[in-house]
């Protein structure tokens, strides 16, 4: 075995004998730095430690629930010899210098900071731990593991198996009887107590009166505050009362009743027309039918109104400070105006092709595609500068000044009226991108019967008016709807299912205008150079009040003649124009002309919408309907 050199870092000093010190390089106390790491889940952490601090003591923890009790002593008279950190495990007991540790020496009074594992129990100084001594009174912070329970000194003392005594606030006892705990603590299995604080949650206690935000998972149901849901609580007993069985609904009689031993009669409720088709309908009326959209009666109607204009080519959003839009059955496109902030000026120019910009107007979720045709700066007496913009719907591109005048007609072939409308939206046989939603009864038009000079919209309007119809634009698509002015004769409106049923709580009647018109019951209708000509008489009347004669080049068939005659005779007698104002509700949206509306006010009124206007003055949004009703 090779020899080992003894390395001394301090110079030899002459004189007294010098002890040999092994391991001390003179750089410090000789005890290396130690790191104590503790990982635990809060609350419930308990720590017992005897620490001799020779350097800075740093503690780090995560809140909440950390509590610490410590006794710190600093001895300024402690001698510090050269061999202060030498440890001897098995030497003979004899007086030892300060800071030594001896396992089997005779017990003597030791300096502060010593730990003796097996000496005879004698009074010890503070901070000592005695494992197997007879229990005696200990100073503050001392810990006895198996002694008989005695009163312990100092706050934060803990005894694991002693008889339960009063424990200070913040102490966590695993098996003691539950006591009142402060706000914010969670006790999972203790007996439930009353008066829990806010945000306290108990998983399995018996349900008692709880405060706001408290959720009880297994107790009998108690009143909880609005907005909280208990899915599996115990069902409460129903209050006293009685149940009345619902009476059975009476059997509805069929439309046709067969006589005993006799044939079944065919009942026709509508007058005969030139068509050879047999139309079967139930002639027995059971009273007014419910509407297709029924607005319920509520105490309060809450709508978050929003009107936003978005430029389609750039995506720029233009919040509208004010907005108005209107359409009636005699118009074929929307007319609109808006008031915008001055910052919107940079977004009001033409598109890349020099045409008016296209905007998407979103009115409480209902979209409308519009054209921006006119802009002006509005200063006036307002506190800030604004821009006034206006325009029409996208169907404006089909009329002057955006569409030139051209000839229309069918000089060489027989077409239907619907085919004429489709051909009118073509150039040299190629569609210009617009479609027709035809809702009239179609009829034949002989070759050469019709010719017109004008724009696209002039031709479409002329075709629709021939049979008593009108043109209505689609909200967003390039589609023209051809609708009848009177889908049903006014004297039969009692059997019509309305499109909207509106209670008085929703719509306010702003006014009623009474209009008296001649009570015509007969009219002569016919073509010009070809077609049919003759009288149309209202059924059940004498036909003695004759309206002015009506002629049109496209009335070439009895179907067109009858439709035009109905439109002329329906617009007669005493009428009442109701003006209703209501919100733009999610159930109804924007109600367009041509829809049947039943208003249930002081008197129930049934009529057809003739005009619609939308008005936005933030934050108020209203739509105004003019409804034509007949006595």
DAVENLIN-V759903 format. One record per residue. N is the residue number from 1. D_LAST is the distance of its C-alpha to the last C-alpha in whole Angstrom. Layout:
[[N/D_LAST] [N/D_LAST]]
//
This chain:
[[1/130] [2/130] [3/130] [4/128] [5/128] [6/127] [7/125] [8/126] [9/123] [10/125] [11/129] [12/132] [13/133] [14/137] [15/137] [16/136] [17/135] [18/131] [19/129] [20/128] [21/124] [22/122] [23/119] [24/118] [25/118] [26/118] [27/114] [28/112] [29/112] [30/113] [31/110] [32/107] [33/103] [34/101] [35/98] [36/96] [37/93] [38/90] [39/87] [40/85] [41/82] [42/80] [43/81] [44/84] [45/86] [46/90] [47/93] [48/97] [49/99] [50/102] [51/102] [52/105] [53/104] [54/106] [55/103] [56/100] [57/98] [58/94] [59/91] [60/88] [61/85] [62/81] [63/79] [64/78] [65/81] [66/84] [67/87] [68/91] [69/94] [70/97] [71/100] [72/102] [73/106] [74/108] [75/111] [76/113] [77/117] [78/116] [79/119] [80/118] [81/121] [82/122] [83/121] [84/118] [85/116] [86/119] [87/118] [88/121] [89/119] [90/123] [91/126] [92/128] [93/126] [94/128] [95/127] [96/124] [97/123] [98/119] [99/116] [100/118] [101/117] [102/119] [103/118] [104/121] [105/123] [106/124] [107/121] [108/122] [109/120] [110/118] [111/116] [112/112] [113/110] [114/112] [115/111] [116/114] [117/113] [118/115] [119/117] [120/118] [121/115] [122/116] [123/114] [124/112] [125/111] [126/107] [127/105] [128/107] [129/106] [130/108] [131/108] [132/110] [133/112] [134/111] [135/108] [136/109] [137/107] [138/106] [139/105] [140/101] [141/100] [142/102] [143/101] [144/103] [145/101] [146/103] [147/105] [148/104] [149/101] [150/102] [151/100] [152/99] [153/99] [154/97] [155/93] [156/92] [157/95] [158/94] [159/95] [160/94] [161/95] [162/96] [163/95] [164/91] [165/92] [166/89] [167/88] [168/87] [169/83] [170/83] [171/85] [172/84] [173/86] [174/85] [175/86] [176/86] [177/83] [178/80] [179/80] [180/77] [181/77] [182/75] [183/72] [184/71] [185/74] [186/73] [187/75] [188/74] [189/76] [190/77] [191/75] [192/72] [193/72] [194/70] [195/69] [196/68] [197/68] [198/65] [199/65] [200/67] [201/67] [202/68] [203/68] [204/69] [205/70] [206/68] [207/65] [208/65] [209/63] [210/62] [211/61] [212/59] [213/59] [214/61] [215/61] [216/62] [217/63] [218/64] [219/63] [220/61] [221/57] [222/57] [223/54] [224/54] [225/53] [226/49] [227/50] [228/53] [229/53] [230/55] [231/55] [232/58] [233/58] [234/59] [235/56] [236/55] [237/55] [238/51] [239/50] [240/50] [241/47] [242/46] [243/44] [244/42] [245/41] [246/38] [247/37] [248/36] [249/33] [250/32] [251/33] [252/30] [253/30] [254/30] [255/28] [256/31] [257/33] [258/36] [259/37] [260/41] [261/43] [262/40] [263/39] [264/36] [265/33] [266/31] [267/27] [268/25] [269/21] [270/21] [271/22] [272/25] [273/26] [274/29] [275/30] [276/33] [277/32] [278/31] [279/28] [280/28] [281/25] [282/25] [283/22] [284/22] [285/19] [286/21] [287/17] [288/16] [289/19] [290/20] [291/20] [292/23] [293/24] [294/23] [295/25] [296/26] [297/26] [298/30] [299/31] [300/32] [301/31] [302/35] [303/34] [304/38] [305/36] [306/38] [307/38] [308/41] [309/42] [310/44] [311/46] [312/47] [313/50] [314/52] [315/50] [316/50] [317/47] [318/46] [319/44] [320/41] [321/41] [322/38] [323/35] [324/32] [325/30] [326/27] [327/25] [328/22] [329/21] [330/23] [331/26] [332/29] [333/30] [334/30] [335/32] [336/34] [337/36] [338/38] [339/41] [340/44] [341/48] [342/50] [343/52] [344/50] [345/51] [346/53] [347/51] [348/49] [349/51] [350/50] [351/51] [352/54] [353/53] [354/52] [355/48] [356/46] [357/46] [358/43] [359/42] [360/40] [361/38] [362/37] [363/34] [364/35] [365/36] [366/34] [367/36] [368/35] [369/37] [370/38] [371/40] [372/42] [373/42] [374/43] [375/45] [376/46] [377/48] [378/46] [379/49] [380/47] [381/48] [382/47] [383/50] [384/51] [385/50] [386/47] [387/46] [388/43] [389/42] [390/39] [391/38] [392/35] [393/35] [394/37] [395/36] [396/37] [397/40] [398/39] [399/38] [400/40] [401/42] [402/43] [403/43] [404/45] [405/43] [406/44] [407/44] [408/41] [409/41] [410/43] [411/45] [412/47] [413/45] [414/42] [415/40] [416/36] [417/34] [418/34] [419/38] [420/37] [421/36] [422/38] [423/41] [424/40] [425/40] [426/44] [427/47] [428/50] [429/48] [430/48] [431/45] [432/45] [433/43] [434/40] [435/38] [436/34] [437/32] [438/30] [439/27] [440/26] [441/27] [442/31] [443/32] [444/36] [445/37] [446/40] [447/43] [448/43] [449/39] [450/38] [451/40] [452/39] [453/41] [454/40] [455/39] [456/38] [457/35] [458/34] [459/35] [460/33] [461/30] [462/31] [463/31] [464/27] [465/26] [466/27] [467/25] [468/22] [469/23] [470/24] [471/27] [472/27] [473/30] [474/32] [475/32] [476/36] [477/37] [478/38] [479/35] [480/32] [481/29] [482/27] [483/24] [484/21] [485/18] [486/16] [487/17] [488/15] [489/13] [490/9] [491/9] [492/11] [493/10] [494/11] [495/15] [496/15] [497/18] [498/17] [499/20] [500/20] [501/19] [502/19] [503/20] [504/20] [505/24] [506/24] [507/21] [508/21] [509/18] [510/19] [511/17] [512/13] [513/13] [514/10] [515/11] [516/11] [517/12] [518/14] [519/12] [520/15] [521/16] [522/19] [523/21] [524/25] [525/26] [526/29] [527/32] [528/35] [529/38] [530/38] [531/35] [532/33] [533/31] [534/28] [535/25] [536/22] [537/20] [538/16] [539/18] [540/17] [541/17] [542/20] [543/20] [544/21] [545/19] [546/21] [547/20] [548/23] [549/25] [550/25] [551/29] [552/30] [553/34] [554/32] [555/30] [556/33] [557/32] [558/29] [559/28] [560/27] [561/26] [562/23] [563/22] [564/22] [565/20] [566/17] [567/17] [568/17] [569/15] [570/12] [571/12] [572/11] [573/8] [574/7] [575/7] [576/8] [577/11] [578/13] [579/16] [580/18] [581/22] [582/24] [583/27] [584/28] [585/29] [586/31] [587/29] [588/26] [589/28] [590/27] [591/23] [592/23] [593/20] [594/19] [595/18] [596/15] [597/15] [598/14] [599/15] [600/16] [601/16] [602/16] [603/12] [604/12] [605/9] [606/10] [607/10] [608/13] [609/16] [610/17] [611/20] [612/22] [613/25] [614/28] [615/30] [616/33] [617/36] [618/38] [619/38] [620/34] [621/32] [622/28] [623/25] [624/22] [625/19] [626/16] [627/13] [628/10] [629/7] [630/4] [631/0]]
//
